Amino acid sequence: MDHREHVDVLIMHGCVITVDAERRVIEDGAVAVKGERIVAVGTSAELAEKYSADRMIDARRKAVLPGFIDAHAHAGHAMLRTIGGADGDAWTDACEIIYTQASDETFWEMESHLAALERLKAGVTTGVSLLGGGDSIMRVDDPVYARRHCDAVVKTGTRSMVAVGASRPPSPRAYTTYGRDGTTGSVKREVDFDQMYEVCKAIVDTCHGDANGRIQIALTLPVYAPQHYPAQAQWEGVARREAARYMALAQSRGLSFTQDGHRAGTLEFAHRELGLMNAKSFMSHAIDLTEADIAACVETGASIVHNPSAIMSIIGRCPVPELIDAGVNVAIGSDAAAPDRGYDMFRHMWQCMHYHRRHFRDPDVLPHGKVLEMITIDAAKALSLDDELGSLEAGKLADIIMVDLFKPHMMPMNMPVYRVTCFANAADVCMTMVGGRILMEDYRVLSVDEAEILEGVQAAAERMLERSGLRRLLDMPATLWRASHY
């Protein structure tokens, strides 16, 4: 009789990069999974002696890692890749028009499917998505758009933290609603801050905790930054009022809070004047910070999300090494799939290292293990999920990926942490598991029909372009070739 404990899945003979408290890298390692959780991590010999399994996965020549976490991105953006070419203002204006006037329920559902699919294939098992973006234009005139976004993530099988909150002033803001089939009728209406707040409450009530916790709702508000954008000075009273009620809602429901676009001086104001920072806050971009901004993070325990591939990281620099040295938790985000990037967190790790090394002219800045922490355990901490996610440890949720090391650009098979952070890319992820469920195996997505999603995305994008009248933004810029600048 076999006296071994029975589990559902046993991953054997992989190079297991645990990112656990001891940061173990187990060369001939194994992970045992039962239900949605990891029950053991150790050597293949140890686990083979203790466990039997319904399913054995041979991970030879592969790295086994915790699923990656993308700590900042935007729902909607995957449909707007490169639109407007080099004209950043045109792209931002397009976001406002499309998100408020030219998008229907199907747009938000198909965009969510597309983003979740791209993340899944890149080993991103958990992603943050603000429901909108550009210059803080959120789709919060009706809870249905968040509902459709969440439904698509649930079908794909990954995890999402969806951040909702008011669009930037002025108020009210015009939104257009289309018939449920996406083709018949349209109604334009004015939506004010009070209505947006009620919609956000409804989203929390109906979506938070969906799919056994795979869907989480966070709250967000536009960053108040009159020192950088003088026109915002007239909205200080609005900023204070909205901050008070959104933080009261966050605290009453135990929700995380996030903001997009912090820069010099705005974190200090967010903390001292608006009360927006605490241990469940994670603030994005955070460029050109002052000493008082960094002190606000230290004092409150708030996390920072660095987006090294974003346009904002061209405008200014997030002082990542300085924040880490001060004791601040820092994660990496993609900033979504537009206008000029994607959900490949390998790319963003590499960009992060080289960005700051170039700044300091020092190749020792940001060790490879540190940037891997920034998309695993540190990102989980930023989202207040580090008790459940971010490392391969017994008791944690079984969000596990495998990266193929047996490829020319990854050889020779040694120094695995370096291989993963320096040379791997999204196309090297061959298996993705979320909560013990295998969503992709041998590079093939199992949870959804990939081709069907891509066809639906193209149809929704064409309909959006016709409604918005923005097809001209797909034209090739006259300065695309031969010149040194657009």
Secondary structure per residue as TSV (DSSP state, phi and psi in degrees):
chain	resnum	aa	ss	phi	psi
A	1	M	-	360.0	139.5
A	2	D	-	-83.0	114.4
A	3	H	-	-93.5	6.9
A	4	R	S	-73.7	151.3
A	5	E	E	-70.3	138.5
A	6	H	E	-92.6	133.7
A	7	V	E	-127.9	172.1
A	8	D	E	-83.1	-45.2
A	9	V	E	-134.8	137.4
A	10	L	E	-127.7	111.9
A	11	I	E	-90.6	122.4
A	12	M	E	-124.5	151.2
A	13	H	E	64.3	28.2
A	14	G	E	-98.7	168.2
A	15	C	E	-89.4	101.3
A	16	V	E	-90.8	112.7
A	17	I	E	-98.7	99.0
A	18	T	-	-77.8	-33.9
A	19	V	-	53.1	31.1
A	20	D	S	-81.6	-173.2
A	21	A	T	-59.5	-31.8
A	22	E	T	-92.7	-2.4
A	23	R	-	53.3	46.7
A	24	R	-	-69.1	138.6
A	25	V	E	-119.8	111.3
A	26	I	E	-103.4	111.3
A	27	E	E	-63.5	-47.3
A	28	D	E	-111.5	75.5
A	29	G	E	-104.7	167.3
A	30	A	E	-146.2	154.6
A	31	V	E	-134.9	128.7
A	32	A	E	-104.5	135.1
A	33	V	E	-128.0	131.3
A	34	K	E	-131.6	125.2
A	35	G	T	63.1	-128.8
A	36	E	T	-98.8	6.1
A	37	R	E	-125.1	156.3
A	38	I	E	-78.4	133.4
A	39	V	E	-107.7	-20.2
A	40	A	E	-163.7	148.6
A	41	V	E	-136.0	130.0
A	42	G	E	-174.9	-159.1
A	43	T	E	-76.6	159.0
A	44	S	H	-61.8	-38.3
A	45	A	H	-64.2	-43.3
A	46	E	H	-62.7	-46.9
A	47	L	H	-75.2	-31.7
A	48	A	H	-64.9	-33.3
A	49	E	H	-73.3	-28.3
A	50	K	H	-99.4	-27.5
A	51	Y	E	-126.7	145.7
A	52	S	E	-112.9	160.5
A	53	A	E	-146.8	149.5
A	54	D	E	-65.0	-34.4
A	55	R	E	-134.1	123.0
A	56	M	E	-105.3	129.9
A	57	I	E	-114.8	122.2
A	58	D	E	-85.5	113.9
A	59	A	-	-105.5	23.7
A	60	R	T	-56.8	139.2
A	61	R	T	64.1	25.5
A	62	K	E	-134.1	148.2
A	63	A	E	-91.3	136.9
A	64	V	E	-112.0	122.6
A	65	L	E	-135.5	161.5
A	66	P	E	-64.8	146.4
A	67	G	-	-56.0	142.8
A	68	F	E	-74.8	153.8
A	69	I	E	-123.6	121.7
A	70	D	E	-97.8	107.8
A	71	A	-	-87.4	-0.3
A	72	H	-	-160.0	123.4
A	73	A	-	-161.2	-177.4
A	74	H	E	-133.4	125.9
A	75	A	E	-66.7	142.1
A	76	G	T	103.2	-35.2
A	77	H	G	-67.8	-28.5
A	78	A	G	-62.3	-20.1
A	79	M	G	-85.6	-7.9
A	80	L	-	-118.1	26.6
A	81	R	T	-59.3	125.8
A	82	T	T	59.5	6.1
A	83	I	T	-60.3	132.6
A	84	G	T	91.0	-2.9
A	85	G	T	61.4	-122.0
A	86	A	T	-89.6	-3.3
A	87	D	-	-88.9	96.3
A	88	G	H	-61.9	-35.4
A	89	D	H	-65.0	-39.5
A	90	A	H	-63.9	-39.0
A	91	W	H	-65.7	-44.4
A	92	T	H	-63.5	-42.5
A	93	D	H	-62.9	-37.5
A	94	A	H	-63.2	-40.1
A	95	C	H	-56.0	-46.6
A	96	E	H	-62.8	-46.1
A	97	I	H	-64.5	-47.5
A	98	I	I	-68.7	-45.4
A	99	Y	I	-69.9	-28.6
A	100	T	I	-100.3	-29.1
A	101	Q	I	-121.0	-21.4
A	102	A	I	-124.1	9.7
A	103	S	-	-116.2	137.6
A	104	D	-	-113.9	-174.1
A	105	E	H	-58.8	-40.5
A	106	T	H	-65.3	-36.5
A	107	F	H	-55.9	-50.1
A	108	W	H	-69.9	-32.8
A	109	E	H	-69.9	-47.4
A	110	M	H	-68.9	-36.9
A	111	E	H	-63.0	-40.4
A	112	S	H	-64.6	-42.1
A	113	H	H	-57.7	-45.0
A	114	L	H	-63.4	-47.8
A	115	A	H	-63.9	-44.5
A	116	A	H	-64.1	-37.6
A	117	L	H	-66.8	-44.6
A	118	E	H	-62.4	-43.5
A	119	R	H	-62.8	-47.1
A	120	L	H	-54.6	-46.1
A	121	K	H	-71.7	-18.1
A	122	A	T	-97.9	6.0
A	123	G	T	81.3	13.5
A	124	V	E	-90.1	107.0
A	125	T	E	-92.8	-20.6
A	126	T	E	-134.0	131.3
A	127	G	E	-137.4	142.0
A	128	V	E	-88.6	136.4
A	129	S	E	-138.0	112.0
A	130	L	E	-71.1	136.2
A	131	L	E	-80.1	70.2
A	132	G	E	132.1	-163.2
A	133	G	E	159.2	-136.2
A	134	G	T	67.6	-122.7
A	135	D	T	-99.4	65.9
A	136	S	T	57.3	49.4
A	137	I	E	-105.6	110.6
A	138	M	E	-106.1	149.7
A	139	R	-	-94.7	77.1
A	140	V	-	-126.9	36.9
A	141	D	S	-88.6	-14.3
A	142	D	S	-158.3	139.5
A	143	P	T	-65.8	-14.4
A	144	V	H	-62.7	-31.1
A	145	Y	H	-70.3	-40.9
A	146	A	H	-64.7	-39.6
A	147	R	H	-60.5	-45.0
A	148	R	H	-67.3	-37.8
A	149	H	H	-59.6	-49.4
A	150	C	H	-64.5	-39.6
A	151	D	H	-59.7	-38.9
A	152	A	H	-67.3	-39.9
A	153	V	H	-64.3	-43.2
A	154	V	H	-58.6	-43.7
A	155	K	H	-64.3	-39.2
A	156	T	H	-69.9	-34.2
A	157	G	T	105.1	-1.1
A	158	T	-	-88.5	-172.4
A	159	R	E	-112.6	146.6
A	160	S	E	-141.9	136.4
A	161	M	E	-105.8	109.5
A	162	V	E	-98.0	120.8
A	163	A	E	-98.6	128.1
A	164	V	E	-128.8	148.1
A	165	G	-	179.7	179.2
A	166	A	-	-66.9	148.1
A	167	S	-	-69.1	162.2
A	168	R	-	-65.8	156.2
A	169	P	S	-61.0	160.6
A	170	P	S	-83.7	169.3
A	171	S	S	-128.1	140.4
A	172	P	S	-78.4	167.5
A	173	R	E	-121.1	140.2
A	174	A	E	-81.3	131.2
A	175	Y	E	-127.1	145.1
A	176	T	E	-111.3	131.0
A	177	T	E	-110.4	136.5
A	178	Y	E	-107.0	162.1
A	179	G	-	-55.9	154.8
A	180	R	T	-60.3	-27.6
A	181	D	T	-83.4	-1.4
A	182	G	S	81.7	-2.0
A	183	T	S	-122.2	-25.6
A	184	T	S	-105.3	132.7
A	185	G	-	67.2	156.8
A	186	S	E	-155.7	145.2
A	187	V	E	-130.3	127.1
A	188	K	E	-102.7	134.1
A	189	R	E	-144.2	158.3
A	190	E	E	-93.5	131.3
A	191	V	E	-122.6	123.5
A	192	D	-	-100.8	-179.7
A	193	F	H	-61.8	-36.9
A	194	D	H	-64.9	-41.6
A	195	Q	H	-66.5	-40.8
A	196	M	H	-60.8	-41.5
A	197	Y	H	-63.1	-43.1
A	198	E	H	-64.2	-37.2
A	199	V	H	-63.3	-43.7
A	200	C	H	-62.3	-41.2
A	201	K	H	-60.7	-41.3
A	202	A	H	-64.9	-37.3
A	203	I	H	-64.1	-42.8
A	204	V	H	-59.2	-45.4
A	205	D	H	-64.7	-36.4
A	206	T	H	-98.9	-21.0
A	207	C	H	-115.6	-29.0
A	208	H	T	-63.7	125.2
A	209	G	T	89.1	4.0
A	210	D	H	-56.7	158.6
A	211	A	H	52.8	50.0
A	212	N	H	57.0	37.7
A	213	G	H	91.3	-1.4
A	214	R	T	-68.5	-21.6
A	215	I	E	-106.1	123.1
A	216	Q	E	-120.9	145.6
A	217	I	E	-109.7	133.2
A	218	A	E	-116.9	165.9
A	219	L	E	-110.8	154.2
A	220	T	E	-148.7	159.6
A	221	L	-	-144.7	155.2
A	222	P	-	-60.7	144.6
A	223	V	-	-70.3	133.0
A	224	Y	-	-91.8	113.7
A	225	A	-	-141.8	61.8
A	226	P	T	-63.9	-24.4
A	227	Q	T	-67.4	-22.1
A	228	H	T	-104.1	-28.4
A	229	Y	S	-131.7	87.7
A	230	P	G	-54.2	-28.4
A	231	A	G	-62.7	-20.0
A	232	Q	G	-74.8	-13.7
A	233	A	G	-56.4	-32.7
A	234	Q	G	-71.0	-10.0
A	235	W	G	-104.6	16.5
A	236	E	H	-61.4	-41.4
A	237	G	H	-61.2	-40.2
A	238	V	H	-63.7	-44.6
A	239	A	H	-58.7	-42.8
A	240	R	H	-67.0	-42.1
A	241	R	H	-65.2	-46.9
A	242	E	H	-67.4	-38.2
A	243	A	H	-59.4	-43.3
A	244	A	H	-62.6	-46.0
A	245	R	H	-80.2	-31.6
A	246	Y	H	-70.7	-38.3
A	247	M	H	-69.5	-33.8
A	248	A	H	-63.1	-40.9
A	249	L	H	-66.1	-44.6
A	250	A	H	-59.0	-44.8
A	251	Q	H	-70.9	-35.0
A	252	S	H	-70.1	-26.9
A	253	R	H	-109.0	2.2
A	254	G	T	68.1	34.5
A	255	L	-	-92.1	152.1
A	256	S	-	-76.6	160.2
A	257	F	E	-131.1	138.9
A	258	T	E	-140.8	158.4
A	259	Q	E	-140.9	152.8
A	260	D	E	-114.6	115.4
A	261	G	-	109.0	31.1
A	262	H	-	-72.5	148.1
A	263	R	B	-151.5	-173.8
A	264	A	T	-46.5	121.4
A	265	G	T	90.2	-18.2
A	266	T	H	-80.0	-29.0
A	267	L	H	-68.6	-43.0
A	268	E	H	-58.9	-43.9
A	269	F	H	-66.7	-41.8
A	270	A	H	-58.6	-35.8
A	271	H	H	-80.7	-57.1
A	272	R	H	-69.1	-38.7
A	273	E	T	-103.8	-30.9
A	274	L	T	-108.9	-14.6
A	275	G	-	66.1	35.6
A	276	L	-	-95.0	-5.1
A	277	M	-	-113.1	129.2
A	278	N	S	-156.4	-170.7
A	279	A	T	-67.7	-15.6
A	280	K	T	-101.6	15.4
A	281	S	E	-102.9	138.4
A	282	F	E	-133.9	122.4
A	283	M	E	-110.6	135.2
A	284	S	E	-103.4	154.7
A	285	H	-	72.9	-72.1
A	286	A	-	51.9	58.8
A	287	I	B	-92.4	150.4
A	288	D	S	53.9	43.3
A	289	L	-	-67.5	149.4
A	290	T	-	-88.1	168.7
A	291	E	H	-61.0	-35.5
A	292	A	H	-68.2	-34.1
A	293	D	H	-62.7	-47.3
A	294	I	H	-63.9	-39.8
A	295	A	H	-61.6	-36.2
A	296	A	H	-63.0	-38.2
A	297	C	H	-66.6	-43.6
A	298	V	H	-62.2	-44.8
A	299	E	H	-65.1	-38.6
A	300	T	H	-95.4	-18.3
A	301	G	T	79.3	11.2
A	302	A	-	-68.1	149.5
A	303	S	E	-98.2	159.6
A	304	I	E	-115.9	139.8
A	305	V	E	-111.2	117.4
A	306	H	E	-92.9	132.1
A	307	N	-	-117.9	82.9
A	308	P	T	-66.8	-21.3
A	309	S	T	-95.5	3.3
A	310	A	S	-83.2	158.4
A	311	I	T	-60.8	-35.0
A	312	M	H	-63.2	-26.1
A	313	S	H	-80.1	-5.4
A	314	I	H	-87.4	-39.1
A	315	I	H	-67.0	-37.6
A	316	G	S	-155.8	178.7
A	317	R	-	-119.6	131.2
A	318	C	-	-78.3	123.1
A	319	P	-	-78.5	68.6
A	320	V	H	-59.8	-53.1
A	321	P	H	-59.6	-38.0
A	322	E	H	-65.5	-40.5
A	323	L	H	-63.2	-45.6
A	324	I	H	-61.8	-43.8
A	325	D	H	-63.6	-27.8
A	326	A	T	-81.7	-5.8
A	327	G	T	95.6	12.8
A	328	V	-	-87.2	137.4
A	329	N	-	-77.0	127.9
A	330	V	E	-126.4	129.7
A	331	A	E	-113.0	170.4
A	332	I	E	-112.4	138.9
A	333	G	-	-124.3	158.3
A	334	S	-	-82.2	-25.2
A	335	D	-	64.7	21.5
A	336	A	-	80.7	-178.1
A	337	A	S	-93.0	22.0
A	338	A	-	-154.0	156.6
A	339	P	S	-81.8	-16.5
A	340	D	S	-141.6	33.6
A	341	R	-	-149.4	-167.0
A	342	G	-	-152.3	-165.5
A	343	Y	S	-96.5	17.3
A	344	D	-	-79.3	99.9
A	345	M	H	-71.9	-19.0
A	346	F	H	-61.4	-44.9
A	347	R	H	-58.5	-43.0
A	348	H	H	-73.4	-31.8
A	349	M	H	-61.4	-49.8
A	350	W	H	-60.5	-45.2
A	351	Q	H	-60.5	-41.0
A	352	C	H	-60.1	-48.6
A	353	M	H	-59.9	-50.8
A	354	H	H	-72.2	-32.0
A	355	Y	H	-58.4	-49.7
A	356	H	H	-81.8	-30.3
A	357	R	H	-64.1	-39.8
A	358	R	H	-66.2	-39.7
A	359	H	H	-60.2	-45.7
A	360	F	H	-89.0	-6.1
A	361	R	T	52.2	47.3
A	362	D	-	-144.9	109.7
A	363	P	T	-72.0	-5.1
A	364	D	T	-88.1	-5.9
A	365	V	S	-71.3	139.2
A	366	L	S	55.7	81.8
A	367	P	-	-56.5	156.0
A	368	H	H	-61.2	-38.6
A	369	G	H	-63.9	-34.7
A	370	K	H	-64.4	-44.4
A	371	V	H	-68.7	-29.9
A	372	L	H	-66.9	-38.9
A	373	E	H	-59.2	-34.9
A	374	M	T	-70.2	-14.6
A	375	I	T	-114.2	9.2
A	376	T	T	-128.0	-96.3
A	377	I	H	-69.3	-36.8
A	378	D	H	-69.6	-37.1
A	379	A	H	-66.7	-39.8
A	380	A	H	-61.3	-40.1
A	381	K	H	-64.4	-40.3
A	382	A	H	-58.9	-35.7
A	383	L	T	-89.9	6.4
A	384	S	T	58.4	36.9
A	385	L	-	-122.5	15.0
A	386	D	T	-70.8	-14.4
A	387	D	T	-74.3	-17.9
A	388	E	T	-116.1	-28.5
A	389	L	S	-133.4	172.6
A	390	G	S	99.8	-10.1
A	391	S	S	-155.7	162.8
A	392	L	-	-96.9	99.7
A	393	E	-	-144.8	146.9
A	394	A	T	-57.3	132.6
A	395	G	T	99.0	-20.6
A	396	K	S	-84.1	161.3
A	397	L	B	-62.6	142.2
A	398	A	-	-84.5	71.1
A	399	D	-	-99.6	104.2
A	400	I	E	-135.1	139.6
A	401	I	E	-127.1	158.4
A	402	M	E	-124.1	136.2
A	403	V	E	-117.0	127.1
A	404	D	E	-73.6	117.8
A	405	L	-	-93.8	-9.9
A	406	F	-	-94.1	64.3
A	407	K	S	-137.7	153.2
A	408	P	G	-54.0	-41.7
A	409	H	G	-77.8	-4.0
A	410	M	G	-109.1	-7.8
A	411	M	-	-84.4	156.9
A	412	P	S	-74.4	162.3
A	413	M	S	-82.2	77.1
A	414	N	-	-143.8	174.4
A	415	M	-	44.5	60.6
A	416	P	H	-61.0	-34.9
A	417	V	H	-63.2	-38.9
A	418	Y	H	-67.8	-38.8
A	419	R	I	-60.9	-42.6
A	420	V	I	-69.6	-39.6
A	421	T	I	-87.9	-25.2
A	422	C	I	-100.0	-36.3
A	423	F	I	-119.1	-22.7
A	424	A	-	-74.1	159.0
A	425	N	-	-141.4	177.1
A	426	A	G	-57.5	-32.4
A	427	A	G	-71.0	-7.7
A	428	D	G	-89.8	-8.0
A	429	V	E	-75.8	120.6
A	430	C	E	-110.6	-15.7
A	431	M	E	-145.5	136.0
A	432	T	E	-132.4	127.1
A	433	M	E	-123.7	136.7
A	434	V	E	-129.2	122.2
A	435	G	T	56.9	37.5
A	436	G	T	82.0	-4.7
A	437	R	E	-100.6	125.9
A	438	I	E	-79.0	116.1
A	439	L	E	-97.2	-27.0
A	440	M	E	-143.0	134.6
A	441	E	E	-141.0	136.9
A	442	D	T	50.8	41.3
A	443	Y	T	71.8	2.0
A	444	R	E	-103.6	124.4
A	445	V	E	-72.5	130.5
A	446	L	-	-105.4	-22.4
A	447	S	S	-83.3	-28.1
A	448	V	S	-140.8	164.9
A	449	D	-	-86.1	103.5
A	450	E	H	-59.6	-46.0
A	451	A	H	-63.4	-39.3
A	452	E	H	-63.0	-40.8
A	453	I	H	-63.4	-45.2
A	454	L	H	-64.1	-37.7
A	455	E	H	-64.4	-42.9
A	456	G	H	-65.5	-37.3
A	457	V	H	-62.2	-45.5
A	458	Q	H	-62.5	-41.5
A	459	A	H	-64.3	-42.9
A	460	A	H	-66.2	-36.8
A	461	A	H	-66.8	-40.5
A	462	E	H	-63.9	-41.9
A	463	R	H	-64.8	-40.2
A	464	M	H	-62.8	-42.3
A	465	L	H	-64.6	-39.3
A	466	E	H	-66.6	-43.6
A	467	R	H	-65.6	-39.4
A	468	S	H	-79.1	-21.8
A	469	G	T	70.1	24.3
A	470	L	-	-107.4	16.6
A	471	R	G	-58.2	-27.4
A	472	R	G	-59.6	-24.9
A	473	L	G	-72.7	-4.5
A	474	L	G	-89.2	-8.0
A	475	D	S	-67.4	149.0
A	476	M	-	-71.5	126.9
A	477	P	-	-63.1	145.8
A	478	A	T	-62.5	-24.5
A	479	T	T	-101.6	20.3
A	480	L	S	-63.9	-35.5
A	481	W	S	-111.4	150.9
A	482	R	S	76.2	-27.9
A	483	A	-	-90.7	161.2
A	484	S	S	-85.0	-16.0
A	485	H	-	-138.5	151.2
A	486	Y	-	-65.0	360.0
